Amino acid sequence: MSFVTIPLEQKQAVLRELSGIKEQFAARHWFPGTSGNLSLRIGDYTPDNFYFAITASGKDKSVSTPSDFLFVDQEGRACETTELRPSAETLIHCEIYRKTGCGAVFHVHTVFNNLVSEYFGEQGQVPIQGLELIKAFNIWEENAAITVPVLPNYADIPRIAELVPDALHPAVPGILLRGHGIYAWGQNAFEAKRHLEAFEFIFEYIYRDLLLRK
């Protein structure tokens, strides 16, 4: 496959945007031990035909190099000649794009999203109500309530990917993997970043609130 229909300058713009976001998240220590991955869709979209740039597997995301990202298709396969490998978790990105038609998907591992996902893991969802940051998801009702799905963290990534379509809720742009991390998405990188930051604030709030109640 090739990107003959997508201008080079458009690809370069996507890579610049992802690089900037990667640097911001790395400064927050959201990529411990090379964990996490970021992707940004490029070009036209149909559920059966889309492409996106994604962080390459096993890279230190606190530094920037020419081999930080690669382009993949809707099946998570590299669509240009490259020695880089996409993360196995690319399949989860594929399912989120396919189900939502979003423009960006960001996945990070933090202490707070791990602790909260474990605490509510048996329930299969994290209940959230009345917090101001719910407005970041364009939910404006007074005392609004949402739930964030928590999926099992199987070692076999395709097993997780199979669960993703049925777990997604149109109003909630995020899912948790238990003891693993958050996937957040949006129509573009700005919106996905806003959603991710809101989720991380909420998870820290929930954790600290649970401590205060003991």
N, CA and C atoms as a LAMMPS dump frame, in Angstrom:
ITEM: TIMESTEP
0
ITEM: NUMBER OF ATOMS
642
ITEM: BOX BOUNDS ff ff ff
-5.0000000000000000e+02 5.0000000000000000e+02
-5.0000000000000000e+02 5.0000000000000000e+02
-5.0000000000000000e+02 5.0000000000000000e+02
ITEM: ATOMS id mol type element x y z
1 1 1 N 0.837 -1.193 0
2 1 2 C 0 0 0
3 1 3 C 0.876 1.248 0
4 2 1 N 0.278 2.363 -0.389
5 2 2 C 1.027 3.608 -0.385
6 2 3 C 0.08 4.755 -0.057
7 3 1 N 0.666 5.91 0.139
8 3 2 C -0.114 7.1 0.448
9 3 3 C -0.13 8.043 -0.746
10 4 1 N -0.213 7.495 -1.96
11 4 2 C -0.116 8.331 -3.141
12 4 3 C -1.219 9.372 -3.214
13 5 1 N -2.366 9.127 -2.573
14 5 2 C -3.48 10.073 -2.638
15 5 3 C -3.433 11.125 -1.53
16 6 1 N -2.483 10.989 -0.61
17 6 2 C -2.395 11.935 0.5
18 6 3 C -1.135 12.778 0.338
19 7 1 N -1.257 14.085 0.24
20 7 2 C -0.092 14.946 0.025
21 7 3 C 0.951 14.796 1.13
22 8 1 N 2.21 14.891 0.72
23 8 2 C 3.303 14.778 1.677
24 8 3 C 3.191 15.808 2.789
25 9 1 N 2.789 17.025 2.437
26 9 2 C 2.702 18.067 3.456
27 9 3 C 1.638 17.736 4.502
28 10 1 N 0.587 17.018 4.106
29 10 2 C -0.431 16.622 5.066
30 10 3 C 0.113 15.582 6.044
31 11 1 N 0.883 14.645 5.529
32 11 2 C 1.521 13.66 6.396
33 11 3 C 2.481 14.325 7.367
34 12 1 N 3.259 15.273 6.87
35 12 2 C 4.222 15.959 7.722
36 12 3 C 3.512 16.76 8.812
37 13 1 N 2.365 17.355 8.474
38 13 2 C 1.604 18.109 9.471
39 13 3 C 1.103 17.19 10.584
40 14 1 N 0.641 15.995 10.218
41 14 2 C 0.188 15.019 11.21
42 14 3 C 1.334 14.628 12.136
43 15 1 N 2.498 14.37 11.565
44 15 2 C 3.644 13.968 12.376
45 15 3 C 4.095 15.089 13.302
46 16 1 N 4.064 16.32 12.83
47 16 2 C 4.427 17.449 13.693
48 16 3 C 3.461 17.566 14.869
49 17 1 N 2.171 17.404 14.582
50 17 2 C 1.175 17.529 15.649
51 17 3 C 1.342 16.408 16.68
52 18 1 N 1.541 15.19 16.214
53 18 2 C 1.744 14.077 17.133
54 18 3 C 3.017 14.256 17.955
55 19 1 N 4.065 14.74 17.33
56 19 2 C 5.326 14.951 18.046
57 19 3 C 5.148 15.944 19.182
58 20 1 N 4.418 17.026 18.914
59 20 2 C 4.186 18.02 19.947
60 20 3 C 3.389 17.473 21.116
61 21 1 N 2.377 16.682 20.811
62 21 2 C 1.563 16.083 21.869
63 21 3 C 2.385 15.068 22.656
64 22 1 N 3.176 14.28 21.965
65 22 2 C 4.025 13.287 22.635
66 22 3 C 4.968 13.976 23.625
67 23 1 N 5.55 15.09 23.238
68 23 2 C 6.452 15.816 24.124
69 23 3 C 5.712 16.326 25.366
70 24 1 N 4.492 16.842 25.162
71 24 2 C 3.719 17.34 26.306
72 24 3 C 3.385 16.22 27.281
73 25 1 N 2.941 15.092 26.769
74 25 2 C 2.56 13.975 27.642
75 25 3 C 3.775 13.349 28.306
76 26 1 N 4.881 13.288 27.585
77 26 2 C 6.11 12.751 28.185
78 26 3 C 6.562 13.628 29.351
79 27 1 N 6.395 14.941 29.216
80 27 2 C 6.767 15.853 30.297
81 27 3 C 5.909 15.624 31.54
82 28 1 N 4.728 15.066 31.366
83 28 2 C 3.849 14.743 32.498
84 28 3 C 4.101 13.325 33.029
85 29 1 N 5.068 12.642 32.437
86 29 2 C 5.417 11.271 32.839
87 29 3 C 4.264 10.301 32.591
88 30 1 N 3.591 10.478 31.468
89 30 2 C 2.463 9.623 31.106
90 30 3 C 2.877 8.434 30.238
91 31 1 N 4.185 8.283 29.972
92 31 2 C 4.669 7.163 29.149
93 31 3 C 5.753 6.374 29.876
94 32 1 N 5.518 5.896 31.093
95 32 2 C 6.591 5.191 31.804
96 32 3 C 7.017 3.911 31.08
97 33 1 N 8.326 3.695 31.013
98 33 2 C 8.847 2.451 30.45
99 33 3 C 8.465 2.189 29.013
100 34 1 N 8.379 3.221 28.193
101 34 2 C 7.994 3.162 26.762
102 34 3 C 6.521 2.809 26.565
103 35 1 N 5.721 2.838 27.631
104 35 2 C 4.307 2.472 27.518
105 35 3 C 3.52 3.56 26.799
106 36 1 N 2.274 3.227 26.469
107 36 2 C 1.364 4.187 25.864
108 36 3 C 1.536 4.28 24.36
109 37 1 N 0.538 4.84 23.715
110 37 2 C 0.617 5.081 22.271
111 37 3 C -0.362 6.173 21.863
112 38 1 N 0.008 6.896 20.835
113 38 2 C -0.786 7.999 20.313
114 38 3 C -1.042 7.761 18.836
115 39 1 N -2.221 8.113 18.364
116 39 2 C -2.478 7.994 16.925
117 39 3 C -3.338 9.147 16.457
118 40 1 N -3.204 9.444 15.181
119 40 2 C -3.935 10.539 14.558
120 40 3 C -4.318 10.101 13.154
121 41 1 N -5.625 10.135 12.878
122 41 2 C -6.105 9.698 11.565
123 41 3 C -5.728 10.721 10.501
124 42 1 N -5.542 10.229 9.283
125 42 2 C -5.134 11.103 8.19
126 42 3 C -5.977 10.795 6.956
127 43 1 N -6.39 11.837 6.252
128 43 2 C -7.137 11.64 5.013
129 43 3 C -8.595 11.308 5.246
130 44 1 N -9.232 10.859 4.189
131 44 2 C -10.659 10.553 4.227
132 44 3 C -10.929 9.309 5.067
133 45 1 N -12.196 9.174 5.486
134 45 2 C -12.558 8.069 6.367
135 45 3 C -13.813 7.366 5.883
136 46 1 N -13.759 6.052 5.841
137 46 2 C -14.934 5.191 5.833
138 46 3 C -14.61 4.072 6.815
139 47 1 N -15.624 3.41 7.379
140 47 2 C -15.339 2.364 8.37
141 47 3 C -14.437 1.242 7.868
142 48 1 N -14.403 1.043 6.556
143 48 2 C -13.601 -0.046 5.99
144 48 3 C -12.34 0.43 5.283
145 49 1 N -12.083 1.727 5.353
146 49 2 C -10.918 2.241 4.633
147 49 3 C -10.447 3.547 5.256
148 50 1 N -9.442 3.452 6.123
149 50 2 C -8.88 4.654 6.726
150 50 3 C -7.433 4.374 7.116
151 51 1 N -6.692 5.442 7.355
152 51 2 C -5.284 5.345 7.704
153 51 3 C -5.003 6.254 8.892
154 52 1 N -3.992 5.888 9.659
155 52 2 C -3.594 6.768 10.755
156 52 3 C -2.115 6.59 11.07
157 53 1 N -1.545 7.65 11.636
158 53 2 C -0.176 7.593 12.14
159 53 3 C -0.233 7.168 13.588
160 54 1 N 0.724 6.32 14.012
161 54 2 C 0.746 5.838 15.385
162 54 3 C 2.186 5.726 15.866
163 55 1 N 2.377 5.876 17.159
164 55 2 C 3.714 5.742 17.731
165 55 3 C 4.264 4.34 17.483
166 56 1 N 5.535 4.273 17.142
167 56 2 C 6.196 2.989 16.898
168 56 3 C 6.427 2.254 18.211
169 57 1 N 6.441 0.939 18.143
170 57 2 C 6.583 0.109 19.332
171 57 3 C 7.975 0.212 19.934
172 58 1 N 8.022 0.219 21.28
173 58 2 C 9.287 0.109 22.002
174 58 3 C 10.153 1.344 22.004
175 59 1 N 9.596 2.503 21.681
176 59 2 C 10.382 3.735 21.626
177 59 3 C 10.313 4.505 22.95
178 60 1 N 11.409 5.147 23.287
179 60 2 C 11.447 6.05 24.432
180 60 3 C 10.722 7.331 24.025
181 61 1 N 9.551 7.551 24.572
182 61 2 C 8.731 8.677 24.127
183 61 3 C 9.136 10.003 24.759
184 62 1 N 10.176 9.973 25.587
185 62 2 C 10.668 11.231 26.147
186 62 3 C 11.673 11.911 25.227
187 63 1 N 12.035 11.252 24.131
188 63 2 C 12.943 11.838 23.152
189 63 3 C 12.271 11.804 21.785
190 64 1 N 12.718 12.684 20.896
191 64 2 C 12.15 12.756 19.553
192 64 3 C 13.167 12.302 18.523
193 65 1 N 12.748 11.389 17.645
194 65 2 C 13.607 10.885 16.576
195 65 3 C 12.782 10.795 15.291
196 66 1 N 13.442 10.628 14.139
197 66 2 C 12.703 10.491 12.88
198 66 3 C 11.904 9.188 12.791
199 67 1 N 12.12 8.263 13.721
200 67 2 C 11.431 6.968 13.651
201 67 3 C 10.438 6.792 14.807
202 68 1 N 9.815 7.88 15.224
203 68 2 C 8.864 7.812 16.333
204 68 3 C 7.496 7.282 15.904
205 69 1 N 7.137 7.439 14.621
206 69 2 C 5.793 7.107 14.161
207 69 3 C 5.844 6.336 12.852
208 70 1 N 4.776 5.609 12.587
209 70 2 C 4.586 4.988 11.283
210 70 3 C 3.118 5.074 10.917
211 71 1 N 2.818 4.833 9.644
212 71 2 C 1.451 4.901 9.155
213 71 3 C 0.905 3.493 8.959
214 72 1 N -0.338 3.29 9.396
215 72 2 C -0.976 1.984 9.284
216 72 3 C -2.365 2.142 8.674
217 73 1 N -2.914 1.003 8.228
218 73 2 C -4.256 1.025 7.645
219 73 3 C -5.3 0.605 8.666
220 74 1 N -6.521 0.393 8.201
221 74 2 C -7.641 0.092 9.102
222 74 3 C -7.513 -1.256 9.789
223 75 1 N -6.58 -2.093 9.355
224 75 2 C -6.318 -3.38 10.002
225 75 3 C -5.087 -3.321 10.911
226 76 1 N -4.488 -2.137 11.029
227 76 2 C -3.305 -1.989 11.866
228 76 3 C -2.026 -2.435 11.206
229 77 1 N -2.03 -2.59 9.884
230 77 2 C -0.842 -3.027 9.145
231 77 3 C -0.097 -1.815 8.592
232 78 1 N 1.23 -1.851 8.675
233 78 2 C 2.028 -0.77 8.105
234 78 3 C 1.683 -0.635 6.628
235 79 1 N 1.426 0.576 6.181
236 79 2 C 1.008 0.785 4.796
237 79 3 C 2.077 1.491 3.981
238 80 1 N 3.26 1.586 4.526
239 80 2 C 4.424 2.056 3.796
240 80 3 C 5.602 1.172 4.164
241 81 1 N 6.596 1.128 3.331
242 81 2 C 7.789 0.332 3.615
243 81 3 C 8.504 0.919 4.829
244 82 1 N 8.678 0.097 5.855
245 82 2 C 9.303 0.569 7.088
246 82 3 C 9.811 -0.616 7.893
247 83 1 N 10.833 -0.377 8.69
248 83 2 C 11.311 -1.386 9.628
249 83 3 C 10.672 -1.214 11.001
250 84 1 N 9.88 -0.177 11.165
251 84 2 C 9.222 0.075 12.443
252 84 3 C 8.054 -0.88 12.634
253 85 1 N 7.735 -1.162 13.908
254 85 2 C 6.615 -2.033 14.237
255 85 3 C 5.555 -1.243 14.989
256 86 1 N 4.299 -1.357 14.569
257 86 2 C 3.236 -0.751 15.384
258 86 3 C 3.006 -1.582 16.634
259 87 1 N 2.577 -0.942 17.679
260 87 2 C 2.245 -1.652 18.908
261 87 3 C 1.142 -2.671 18.648
262 88 1 N 1.146 -3.769 19.407
263 88 2 C 0.052 -4.728 19.317
264 88 3 C -1.275 -4.053 19.657
265 89 1 N -1.212 -3.01 20.486
266 89 2 C -2.425 -2.295 20.879
267 89 3 C -3.002 -1.448 19.747
268 90 1 N -2.314 -1.396 18.615
269 90 2 C -2.839 -0.708 17.442
270 90 3 C -4.215 -1.242 17.078
271 91 1 N -4.46 -2.523 17.32
272 91 2 C -5.762 -3.116 16.999
273 91 3 C -6.888 -2.452 17.787
274 92 1 N -6.584 -2.005 19.012
275 92 2 C -7.596 -1.308 19.798
276 92 3 C -7.892 0.05 19.182
277 93 1 N -6.857 0.741 18.742
278 93 2 C -7.056 2.005 18.021
279 93 3 C -7.941 1.777 16.802
280 94 1 N -7.656 0.724 16.052
281 94 2 C -8.443 0.431 14.844
282 94 3 C -9.921 0.321 15.163
283 95 1 N -10.25 -0.396 16.223
284 95 2 C -11.655 -0.594 16.578
285 95 3 C -12.311 0.697 17.033
286 96 1 N -11.566 1.536 17.74
287 96 2 C -12.13 2.821 18.168
288 96 3 C -12.407 3.706 16.959
289 97 1 N -11.453 3.783 16.035
290 97 2 C -11.682 4.563 14.805
291 97 3 C -12.872 4.017 14.037
292 98 1 N -12.918 2.698 13.893
293 98 2 C -13.972 2.069 13.085
294 98 3 C -15.354 2.322 13.682
295 99 1 N -15.434 2.266 15
296 99 2 C -16.732 2.415 15.663
297 99 3 C -17.172 3.869 15.776
298 100 1 N -16.228 4.783 16.011
299 100 2 C -16.59 6.173 16.313
300 100 3 C -16.369 7.139 15.154
301 101 1 N -15.473 6.802 14.216
302 101 2 C -15.119 7.745 13.163
303 101 3 C -14.324 8.925 13.671
304 102 1 N -13.693 8.775 14.842
305 102 2 C -12.956 9.887 15.45
306 102 3 C -11.691 10.213 14.659
307 103 1 N -10.995 11.265 15.094
308 103 2 C -9.804 11.7 14.386
309 103 3 C -8.508 11.44 15.116
310 104 1 N -8.581 11.13 16.423
311 104 2 C -7.367 10.907 17.21
312 104 3 C -7.688 10.01 18.394
313 105 1 N -6.719 9.157 18.759
314 105 2 C -6.852 8.267 19.915
315 105 3 C -5.556 8.334 20.706
316 106 1 N -5.659 8.634 22.008
317 106 2 C -4.487 8.737 22.878
318 106 3 C -4.614 7.737 24.019
319 107 1 N -3.527 7.021 24.285
320 107 2 C -3.517 5.989 25.33
321 107 3 C -2.314 6.212 26.235
322 108 1 N -2.577 6.363 27.539
323 108 2 C -1.486 6.579 28.495
324 108 3 C -1.693 5.71 29.729
325 109 1 N -0.588 5.447 30.419
326 109 2 C -0.59 4.708 31.671
327 109 3 C -0.239 5.682 32.791
328 110 1 N -1.124 5.833 33.766
329 110 2 C -0.801 6.646 34.932
330 110 3 C -1.161 5.86 36.194
331 111 1 N -0.595 6.289 37.297
332 111 2 C -0.905 5.63 38.575
333 111 3 C -2.394 5.747 38.876
334 112 1 N -2.967 6.925 38.654
335 112 2 C -4.363 7.132 39.024
336 112 3 C -5.327 6.352 38.144
337 113 1 N -5.087 6.312 36.825
338 113 2 C -6.034 5.545 36.01
339 113 3 C -5.897 4.044 36.265
340 114 1 N -4.71 3.593 36.647
341 114 2 C -4.534 2.18 37.007
342 114 3 C -5.257 1.845 38.303
343 115 1 N -5.074 2.673 39.337
344 115 2 C -5.707 2.408 40.623
345 115 3 C -7.231 2.428 40.518
346 116 1 N -7.757 3.412 39.806
347 116 2 C -9.213 3.516 39.673
348 116 3 C -9.771 2.349 38.87
349 117 1 N -9.06 1.942 37.817
350 117 2 C -9.54 0.811 37.008
351 117 3 C -9.553 -0.482 37.817
352 118 1 N -8.602 -0.641 38.721
353 118 2 C -8.589 -1.827 39.579
354 118 3 C -9.704 -1.77 40.621
355 119 1 N -9.901 -0.616 41.206
356 119 2 C -10.908 -0.472 42.26
357 119 3 C -12.305 -0.789 41.728
358 120 1 N -12.598 -0.341 40.502
359 120 2 C -13.918 -0.559 39.921
360 120 3 C -13.932 -1.704 38.902
361 121 1 N -12.843 -2.446 38.843
362 121 2 C -12.717 -3.471 37.813
363 121 3 C -13.81 -4.51 37.83
364 122 1 N -14.204 -4.97 39.015
365 122 2 C -15.246 -5.994 39.103
366 122 3 C -16.609 -5.46 38.66
367 123 1 N -16.825 -4.168 38.824
368 123 2 C -18.08 -3.564 38.366
369 123 3 C -18.119 -3.408 36.851
370 124 1 N -16.94 -3.337 36.236
371 124 2 C -16.877 -3.174 34.789
372 124 3 C -17.104 -1.758 34.314
373 125 1 N -17.166 -0.817 35.244
374 125 2 C -17.329 0.583 34.868
375 125 3 C -17.01 1.477 36.058
376 126 1 N -16.562 2.685 35.748
377 126 2 C -16.282 3.684 36.78
378 126 3 C -17.413 4.703 36.785
379 127 1 N -18.181 4.793 37.871
380 127 2 C -19.26 5.792 37.934
381 127 3 C -18.709 7.171 38.288
382 128 1 N -19.183 8.182 37.583
383 128 2 C -18.742 9.562 37.814
384 128 3 C -19.984 10.448 37.821
385 129 1 N -20.116 11.289 38.85
386 129 2 C -21.292 12.157 38.914
387 129 3 C -20.945 13.483 39.575
388 130 1 N -21.487 14.552 38.974
389 130 2 C -21.444 15.859 39.604
390 130 3 C -20.123 16.599 39.513
391 131 1 N -19.156 16.071 38.783
392 131 2 C -17.859 16.738 38.69
393 131 3 C -17.844 17.727 37.528
394 132 1 N -17.236 18.879 37.76
395 132 2 C -17.2 19.945 36.76
396 132 3 C -16.559 19.49 35.457
397 133 1 N -15.532 18.65 35.557
398 133 2 C -14.784 18.26 34.359
399 133 3 C -15.571 17.359 33.416
400 134 1 N -16.734 16.882 33.824
401 134 2 C -17.599 16.147 32.888
402 134 3 C -17.966 17.041 31.7
403 135 1 N -17.976 18.359 31.935
404 135 2 C -18.294 19.304 30.848
405 135 3 C -17.287 19.225 29.7
406 136 1 N -16.079 18.727 29.983
407 136 2 C -15.078 18.577 28.913
408 136 3 C -15.545 17.62 27.839
409 137 1 N -16.541 16.771 28.185
410 137 2 C -17.075 15.807 27.215
411 137 3 C -18.351 16.329 26.552
412 138 1 N -18.573 17.656 26.655
413 138 2 C -19.763 18.291 26.092
414 138 3 C -21.047 17.755 26.717
415 139 1 N -20.98 17.467 27.999
416 139 2 C -22.15 17.057 28.777
417 139 3 C -22.412 18.167 29.785
418 140 1 N -23.536 18.861 29.656
419 140 2 C -23.742 20.106 30.383
420 140 3 C -24.871 20.038 31.412
421 141 1 N -25.495 18.873 31.571
422 141 2 C -26.581 18.776 32.546
423 141 3 C -26.053 19.007 33.966
424 142 1 N -26.88 19.615 34.794
425 142 2 C -26.512 19.796 36.199
426 142 3 C -26.432 18.433 36.882
427 143 1 N -25.372 18.231 37.664
428 143 2 C -25.15 16.973 38.379
429 143 3 C -25.117 15.777 37.418
430 144 1 N -24.522 15.982 36.26
431 144 2 C -24.47 14.935 35.232
432 144 3 C -23.764 13.692 35.747
433 145 1 N -24.207 12.549 35.25
434 145 2 C -23.608 11.267 35.627
435 145 3 C -23.219 10.492 34.377
436 146 1 N -22.022 9.923 34.381
437 146 2 C -21.559 9.081 33.294
438 146 3 C -20.867 7.86 33.895
439 147 1 N -20.609 6.873 33.068
440 147 2 C -19.78 5.737 33.474
441 147 3 C -18.718 5.507 32.411
442 148 1 N -17.52 5.177 32.858
443 148 2 C -16.412 4.857 31.949
444 148 3 C -16.236 3.339 31.948
445 149 1 N -16.35 2.687 30.794
446 149 2 C -16.208 1.236 30.752
447 149 3 C -14.81 0.786 31.188
448 150 1 N -14.74 -0.35 31.879
449 150 2 C -13.475 -0.979 32.244
450 150 3 C -13.444 -2.361 31.614
451 151 1 N -12.5 -2.578 30.703
452 151 2 C -12.362 -3.863 30.019
453 151 3 C -11.249 -4.684 30.66
454 152 1 N -11.343 -6.012 30.592
455 152 2 C -10.267 -6.849 31.116
456 152 3 C -8.992 -6.663 30.307
457 153 1 N -7.867 -6.763 30.971
458 153 2 C -6.578 -6.553 30.319
459 153 3 C -5.966 -7.901 29.934
460 154 1 N -6.511 -8.517 28.893
461 154 2 C -5.982 -9.797 28.435
462 154 3 C -4.59 -9.615 27.827
463 155 1 N -3.743 -10.628 27.963
464 155 2 C -2.438 -10.593 27.305
465 155 3 C -2.594 -10.676 25.79
466 156 1 N -3.653 -11.327 25.344
467 156 2 C -3.949 -11.466 23.919
468 156 3 C -4.741 -10.233 23.471
469 157 1 N -4.054 -9.281 22.839
470 157 2 C -4.683 -8.001 22.47
471 157 3 C -5.907 -8.184 21.571
472 158 1 N -5.891 -9.089 20.597
473 158 2 C -7.102 -9.262 19.784
474 158 3 C -8.345 -9.592 20.603
475 159 1 N -8.194 -10.268 21.743
476 159 2 C -9.345 -10.547 22.606
477 159 3 C -9.921 -9.252 23.167
478 160 1 N -9.026 -8.312 23.5
479 160 2 C -9.51 -7.013 23.985
480 160 3 C -10.192 -6.256 22.848
481 161 1 N -9.543 -6.24 21.687
482 161 2 C -10.084 -5.494 20.549
483 161 3 C -11.494 -5.956 20.193
484 162 1 N -11.768 -7.242 20.344
485 162 2 C -13.096 -7.769 20.042
486 162 3 C -14.168 -7.192 20.968
487 163 1 N -13.771 -6.815 22.177
488 163 2 C -14.725 -6.289 23.151
489 163 3 C -15.01 -4.804 22.969
490 164 1 N -14.11 -4.114 22.287
491 164 2 C -14.181 -2.653 22.22
492 164 3 C -15.476 -2.136 21.606
493 165 1 N -15.921 -2.619 20.431
494 165 2 C -17.104 -2.01 19.815
495 165 3 C -18.34 -2.004 20.703
496 166 1 N -18.586 -3.083 21.415
497 166 2 C -19.778 -3.158 22.269
498 166 3 C -19.623 -2.373 23.561
499 167 1 N -18.385 -2.047 23.937
500 167 2 C -18.156 -1.331 25.203
501 167 3 C -18.283 0.175 25.049
502 168 1 N -18.12 0.686 23.844
503 168 2 C -18.087 2.134 23.656
504 168 3 C -19.463 2.765 23.854
505 169 1 N -19.462 3.948 24.473
506 169 2 C -20.687 4.727 24.658
507 169 3 C -20.518 6.043 23.899
508 170 1 N -21.473 6.403 23.061
509 170 2 C -21.319 7.607 22.222
510 170 3 C -20.994 8.874 22.996
511 171 1 N -21.504 8.992 24.235
512 171 2 C -21.313 10.226 24.997
513 171 3 C -20.042 10.227 25.833
514 172 1 N -19.376 9.073 25.934
515 172 2 C -18.207 8.955 26.805
516 172 3 C -16.984 8.573 25.956
517 173 1 N -16.097 9.52 25.676
518 173 2 C -14.984 9.274 24.761
519 173 3 C -13.78 8.636 25.431
520 174 1 N -14.013 7.53 26.134
521 174 2 C -12.891 6.864 26.789
522 174 3 C -13.258 5.484 27.284
523 175 1 N -12.271 4.6 27.35
524 175 2 C -12.405 3.294 27.982
525 175 3 C -11.126 3.029 28.772
526 176 1 N -11.267 2.255 29.831
527 176 2 C -10.129 1.836 30.641
528 176 3 C -9.858 0.356 30.421
529 177 1 N -8.582 -0.012 30.401
530 177 2 C -8.195 -1.405 30.544
531 177 3 C -7.776 -1.6 31.991
532 178 1 N -8.272 -2.633 32.61
533 178 2 C -8.048 -2.835 34.041
534 178 3 C -6.56 -3.015 34.354
535 179 1 N -6.066 -2.179 35.256
536 179 2 C -4.668 -2.241 35.635
537 179 3 C -3.713 -1.927 34.498
538 180 1 N -4.175 -1.157 33.536
539 180 2 C -3.366 -0.909 32.331
540 180 3 C -3.349 0.573 31.97
541 181 1 N -4.491 1.137 31.587
542 181 2 C -4.482 2.549 31.21
543 181 3 C -5.761 2.967 30.519
544 182 1 N -5.814 4.233 30.121
545 182 2 C -6.99 4.854 29.503
546 182 3 C -6.761 5.047 28.011
547 183 1 N -7.791 4.806 27.22
548 183 2 C -7.853 5.229 25.82
549 183 3 C -8.88 6.344 25.754
550 184 1 N -8.486 7.49 25.245
551 184 2 C -9.402 8.611 25.061
552 184 3 C -9.31 9.075 23.619
553 185 1 N -10.406 9.584 23.082
554 185 2 C -10.408 9.978 21.676
555 185 3 C -11.239 11.231 21.477
556 186 1 N -11.119 11.788 20.276
557 186 2 C -11.871 12.978 19.914
558 186 3 C -11.864 13.169 18.423
559 187 1 N -12.607 14.166 17.951
560 187 2 C -12.699 14.412 16.516
561 187 3 C -11.379 14.902 15.937
562 188 1 N -10.521 15.448 16.783
563 188 2 C -9.199 15.888 16.36
564 188 3 C -8.268 15.779 17.563
565 189 1 N -7.01 16.131 17.37
566 189 2 C -6.037 15.988 18.445
567 189 3 C -6.362 16.899 19.629
568 190 1 N -6.818 18.113 19.36
569 190 2 C -7.159 19.043 20.435
570 190 3 C -8.251 18.456 21.33
571 191 1 N -9.302 17.913 20.695
572 191 2 C -10.407 17.37 21.477
573 191 3 C -9.993 16.115 22.237
574 192 1 N -9.211 15.238 21.6
575 192 2 C -8.748 14.023 22.281
576 192 3 C -7.884 14.382 23.489
577 193 1 N -7.039 15.39 23.345
578 193 2 C -6.19 15.844 24.451
579 193 3 C -7.042 16.399 25.584
580 194 1 N -8.058 17.19 25.246
581 194 2 C -8.954 17.728 26.265
582 194 3 C -9.664 16.609 27.023
583 195 1 N -10.126 15.621 26.294
584 195 2 C -10.814 14.499 26.935
585 195 3 C -9.863 13.721 27.841
586 196 1 N -8.664 13.463 27.371
587 196 2 C -7.703 12.717 28.175
588 196 3 C -7.355 13.47 29.454
589 197 1 N -7.104 14.761 29.342
590 197 2 C -6.78 15.559 30.528
591 197 3 C -7.938 15.56 31.523
592 198 1 N -9.164 15.621 31.012
593 198 2 C -10.324 15.598 31.904
594 198 3 C -10.435 14.263 32.62
595 199 1 N -10.255 13.167 31.88
596 199 2 C -10.301 11.848 32.514
597 199 3 C -9.239 11.729 33.608
598 200 1 N -8.033 12.187 33.325
599 200 2 C -6.961 12.05 34.31
600 200 3 C -7.242 12.876 35.564
601 201 1 N -7.788 14.077 35.389
602 201 2 C -8.189 14.873 36.561
603 201 3 C -9.249 14.123 37.368
604 202 1 N -10.244 13.58 36.667
605 202 2 C -11.344 12.883 37.334
606 202 3 C -10.843 11.656 38.076
607 203 1 N -9.95 10.893 37.47
608 203 2 C -9.449 9.69 38.131
609 203 3 C -8.652 10.041 39.393
610 204 1 N -7.866 11.097 39.323
611 204 2 C -7.138 11.514 40.518
612 204 3 C -8.113 11.984 41.593
613 205 1 N -9.133 12.718 41.198
614 205 2 C -10.149 13.177 42.155
615 205 3 C -10.821 11.982 42.827
616 206 1 N -11.221 10.983 42.033
617 206 2 C -11.9 9.81 42.589
618 206 3 C -11.006 9.093 43.591
619 207 1 N -9.748 8.92 43.222
620 207 2 C -8.811 8.238 44.127
621 207 3 C -8.675 8.987 45.451
622 208 1 N -8.472 10.29 45.376
623 208 2 C -8.283 11.078 46.593
624 208 3 C -9.576 11.151 47.402
625 209 1 N -10.696 11.195 46.732
626 209 2 C -11.976 11.213 47.428
627 209 3 C -12.193 9.895 48.191
628 210 1 N -11.824 8.771 47.58
629 210 2 C -11.947 7.481 48.259
630 210 3 C -11.078 7.44 49.517
631 211 1 N -9.885 8.022 49.437
632 211 2 C -9.015 8.057 50.611
633 211 3 C -9.62 8.891 51.729
634 212 1 N -10.204 10.031 51.371
635 212 2 C -10.774 10.928 52.383
636 212 3 C -11.977 10.302 53.079
637 213 1 N -12.657 9.415 52.407
638 213 2 C -13.873 8.812 52.96
639 213 3 C -13.561 7.643 53.898
640 214 1 N -12.3 7.217 53.938
641 214 2 C -11.96 6.069 54.802
642 214 3 C -11.725 6.537 56.237
